[in-house]
Amino acid sequence: MSEEKFYHVGELSTEQPAKTQYESTKFAKARHPEPYRFEVNLSAEAGTKQSKTGVVSVNIPGFSPVKLYCDEQPPVGEDTAPPPLAFFSAGIGFCLMTHLTDILTARKIQVDSLKLEQRIVFRTNLGHMRDHGYMTNGGCDIVETHVIIESPEPEENIKDLLNEAENGCMAHYALRNPIPWTTRLVYNGKEAINRSSKTDQ
């Protein structure tokens, strides 16, 4: 009898993400008409080969921090946990489904079945072009989302449901709109790179 493969995804964490380079913001309730603003904080650490662990938390009260495990397939990794793009892709789909479910409940829209199918095409020259002296480059070609709903409601109600959910989905917003970004490199305790969307233009 073959030994069952151990595949680790995550578990509740007793620790919050370690923050040495920035101060997280304390969550504050919003006043109408201001939107709620909240943070998702992550601290990650590399292990052997391509194994990584990270602690992630949402700063809204009631959310527990979670320790996640990440890996890649052989030969670069050992396939002990999902790869980073699996978490990324699942997060996009799950976020949209959260908004669909929330809105249909709030609007009292009857839905008998709600499913989502998603295809994301990524590209990279890692593993072949780099061997010929090229720098590693990657990108994303398309995010294709299929929302499949069975419902006795009028079609317009279901169209409105998707429209409102897409407009409310923060993950989809981040994909469809240019957003500010910053990247810093701290090398041996000293800042070596500090670039952002403002300085990159």
C-alpha positions as CSV (number, residue, x, y, z in Angstrom):
1,M,0.0,0.0,0.0
2,S,1.5,3.3,-1.1
3,E,2.0,6.0,1.5
4,E,-0.6,8.8,1.3
5,K,0.9,12.1,0.1
6,F,0.9,14.9,2.6
7,Y,-0.2,18.2,1.1
8,H,-0.3,21.2,3.5
9,V,-2.3,24.3,2.7
10,G,-2.7,26.2,6.0
11,E,-3.8,26.4,9.6
12,L,-4.8,29.0,12.2
13,S,-1.9,31.0,13.5
14,T,-1.3,32.1,17.1
15,E,0.9,34.9,15.8
16,Q,0.1,38.0,13.7
17,P,2.3,38.7,10.6
18,A,5.7,40.1,11.6
19,K,6.0,43.7,10.6
20,T,9.5,45.3,10.7
21,Q,9.3,47.6,7.7
22,Y,5.9,49.3,8.0
23,E,3.2,50.1,10.5
24,S,-0.1,48.6,9.9
25,T,-3.2,50.7,10.2
26,K,-5.8,50.1,12.9
27,F,-9.2,49.3,11.5
28,A,-11.7,52.1,12.1
29,K,-15.4,52.1,11.4
30,A,-16.4,54.4,8.5
31,R,-19.0,57.1,8.6
32,H,-21.5,57.5,5.8
33,P,-20.7,58.2,2.9
34,E,-17.0,57.2,3.4
35,P,-16.0,53.6,2.5
36,Y,-14.5,51.1,4.9
37,R,-10.8,50.8,4.5
38,F,-9.0,47.7,5.7
39,E,-5.6,46.0,5.3
40,V,-4.5,42.5,4.5
41,N,-1.0,42.0,6.0
42,L,1.4,39.3,5.1
43,S,4.8,38.2,6.3
44,A,6.5,35.4,4.4
45,E,9.8,33.4,4.7
46,A,11.6,31.2,2.3
47,G,12.5,27.6,3.3
48,T,14.4,24.9,1.5
49,K,14.2,24.8,-2.3
50,Q,10.8,26.5,-3.2
51,S,9.0,26.0,0.1
52,K,7.6,29.1,1.7
53,T,5.5,29.9,4.7
54,G,3.5,33.0,5.3
55,V,1.2,34.4,8.0
56,V,-1.7,36.5,6.6
57,S,-4.3,38.5,8.5
58,V,-7.1,41.0,7.8
59,N,-7.1,43.9,10.3
60,I,-10.9,43.8,10.7
61,P,-11.8,42.5,14.2
62,G,-13.0,38.9,14.1
63,F,-10.6,37.7,11.4
64,S,-8.0,35.1,12.7
65,P,-4.5,35.1,11.3
66,V,-3.7,32.1,9.2
67,K,-0.4,30.4,8.4
68,L,-0.2,29.3,4.8
69,Y,2.2,27.0,3.1
70,C,3.4,27.4,-0.5
71,D,5.6,25.3,-2.8
72,E,6.3,24.6,-6.5
73,Q,6.4,21.4,-8.5
74,P,9.5,19.3,-9.0
75,P,12.3,19.7,-9.9
76,V,12.4,23.2,-8.5
77,G,10.0,22.4,-5.6
78,E,8.7,19.3,-3.9
79,D,4.9,19.8,-4.5
80,T,4.0,19.8,-0.8
81,A,1.7,22.8,-1.0
82,P,-0.1,25.0,-3.6
83,P,2.0,27.3,-5.7
84,P,1.7,31.1,-5.3
85,L,-0.4,31.6,-8.5
86,A,-3.0,29.0,-7.2
87,F,-3.6,31.1,-4.1
88,F,-3.7,34.3,-6.2
89,S,-6.2,32.8,-8.7
90,A,-8.4,31.2,-6.1
91,G,-8.5,34.5,-4.2
92,I,-9.8,36.3,-7.3
93,G,-12.6,33.8,-7.8
94,F,-13.5,33.5,-4.2
95,C,-13.6,37.2,-3.7
96,L,-16.1,37.6,-6.5
97,M,-18.2,34.8,-5.1
98,T,-18.2,36.4,-1.7
99,H,-19.8,39.6,-3.2
100,L,-22.3,37.6,-5.3
101,T,-23.4,35.7,-2.2
102,D,-23.6,38.8,0.0
103,I,-25.6,40.8,-2.6
104,L,-28.1,38.1,-3.5
105,T,-28.7,37.6,0.3
106,A,-29.1,41.4,0.9
107,R,-31.3,41.9,-2.1
108,K,-33.3,38.7,-1.4
109,I,-32.6,37.4,-4.9
110,Q,-33.4,33.7,-5.2
111,V,-30.6,31.7,-6.6
112,D,-30.8,27.9,-6.7
113,S,-27.2,27.3,-7.8
114,L,-24.1,29.5,-8.0
115,K,-20.9,28.3,-9.6
116,L,-17.8,30.0,-10.9
117,E,-15.3,28.8,-13.5
118,Q,-12.2,30.8,-14.2
119,R,-9.2,30.6,-16.5
120,I,-6.1,32.7,-16.1
121,V,-3.3,32.6,-18.7
122,F,0.2,33.4,-17.3
123,R,3.4,33.5,-19.2
124,T,7.1,33.2,-18.1
125,N,10.4,32.4,-19.7
126,L,11.6,30.8,-16.5
127,G,13.1,27.4,-17.2
128,H,14.0,27.8,-20.9
129,M,14.9,31.4,-22.0
130,R,16.9,32.0,-18.8
131,D,19.2,29.1,-19.7
132,H,20.2,31.1,-22.8
133,G,21.2,34.2,-20.9
134,Y,17.9,36.1,-20.8
135,M,16.6,37.8,-17.7
136,T,13.5,36.2,-16.1
137,N,10.3,37.9,-17.2
138,G,6.7,37.0,-16.6
139,G,3.2,38.3,-17.2
140,C,-0.5,37.6,-17.4
141,D,-2.4,37.5,-20.7
142,I,-6.0,37.1,-19.6
143,V,-8.4,36.6,-16.7
144,E,-11.5,34.8,-17.9
145,T,-14.4,34.4,-15.5
146,H,-17.6,32.5,-16.1
147,V,-20.4,32.9,-13.5
148,I,-23.0,30.2,-13.8
149,I,-26.3,30.9,-12.1
150,E,-29.6,28.9,-11.9
151,S,-32.4,31.0,-10.7
152,P,-36.2,31.6,-11.2
153,E,-35.5,35.4,-11.1
154,P,-35.9,37.6,-14.2
155,E,-32.7,37.8,-16.2
156,E,-32.3,41.6,-15.5
157,N,-32.1,40.8,-11.8
158,I,-29.3,38.4,-12.3
159,K,-27.4,40.8,-14.6
160,D,-27.8,43.5,-12.0
161,L,-26.4,41.0,-9.4
162,L,-23.3,40.3,-11.4
163,N,-22.8,44.0,-12.3
164,E,-23.0,45.0,-8.6
165,A,-20.8,42.2,-7.5
166,E,-18.1,43.0,-10.0
167,N,-18.2,46.7,-9.0
168,G,-17.9,45.7,-5.4
169,C,-15.2,43.1,-5.8
170,M,-11.9,44.5,-4.6
171,A,-9.8,41.8,-6.3
172,H,-11.5,42.4,-9.7
173,Y,-10.9,46.2,-9.1
174,A,-7.2,45.6,-8.6
175,L,-7.1,43.6,-11.8
176,R,-9.0,46.1,-14.0
177,N,-7.5,49.4,-12.7
178,P,-4.1,50.8,-12.4
179,I,-3.3,51.0,-8.6
180,P,-0.4,52.6,-6.7
181,W,2.4,50.2,-5.8
182,T,5.7,50.3,-4.1
183,T,8.6,47.9,-3.8
184,R,11.6,48.2,-1.4
185,L,14.7,46.0,-1.1
186,V,16.3,46.0,2.4
187,Y,19.8,44.5,1.9
188,N,21.7,43.7,5.1
189,G,19.6,46.1,7.0
190,K,20.0,49.0,4.6
191,E,17.5,50.2,1.9
192,A,19.0,49.4,-1.5
193,I,15.9,49.9,-3.8
194,N,12.8,52.0,-3.3
195,R,10.6,52.3,-6.3
196,S,7.0,53.0,-7.0
197,S,4.4,53.6,-9.6
198,K,5.1,57.3,-9.3
199,T,8.9,57.0,-9.9
200,D,8.5,54.3,-12.5
201,Q,6.6,56.5,-15.0
